């Protein structure tokens, strides 16, 4: 059985989706990150507060976009993941 994702892994997944797509609606994020509407909201709130993503409103549609800071976080997270896996952790 597969282990549950950690909080950081969920954040990484959200940022990874945003990095691969220019602007994403919340429904796309929910689907791709495999989260419910209620479970994604705290993550989005935290990521917005920490400026890792930004919210854009276009034609009354709420879209999300990764920031430069979010891209930097994702790069560093991936480096740490590769490093820890090289030690079998």
N, C-alpha and C positions, 0 to 999 in steps of 0.2 A: 504494500500500500504506500502511496506517495505521501510524503510529509506535507503538513500545512506550510504555506509560505510565511516567512517572517514579515514584520512590518516593513523592514528595509527592502525586502524582495518585492513587496507589493508596490512600494514607491518606485523602485527601479523599473518595474513593469509599466507603470503609468508613464514615467518619463521616457521610457524606450518607445512606447506607442506614439507619444507626442513628438519624439525626435524623428521618427520615420514618416510622420504625416505633418503637413504644415499647420493646419488648424483642425481641431477635432471637436465634434459635438459630444456632450456627456454620454449619450446613448452608445456612441461608438466606443468610448472609453470603458463603459460598463461591460460591453460585450467582449472587447478584446482583452481586458484585464481580468475577466471572469469574476466580477464583483456585482453586488446588488446596488441599487440606487441608494439605499440607506448606508451601506458600508463604504461607498466611495466618497461620500460627502465629507467626512472628517479628514480623509487624505487630501482631497482637493483644497479644503480650507487651510490645512497646514502648509501645503505646497504654495498656495497663494500668499499666505502670511510670510513665508520664508523666501519669497520671490524666485522660486524654482520654476514656476509657471505663471502665466498671466491669462486673464479672462478678457475676451474680446466679444463685443456685441455687434453683429452685422445683421441688418434687417430683422431685428428682434430675435435673432438666434444667438444663443450663448455658446461661444466656442472657446477652446483652451489651446494655448500655444506654449511650448517650452521656451524658457529664457536662456540667455547666455550662462547665467549662474546654474541653471538646471542642467545644461549640457556639460558644464565643468563637473558638477556633482556626479553625473552619470559616468563620465570618463574615469574619475577617481574610484568610484564604486566598482567598476569593472576591473580596474587594476588590482584592487584589494581582493576581489573574487578570484582572479587568476593566481595571485600570489598565494592565497590560502589553499587553493586547490593543489598547487604545486607541492605543498607540504602534507597533502592528504587530509586537510581539515574541512 
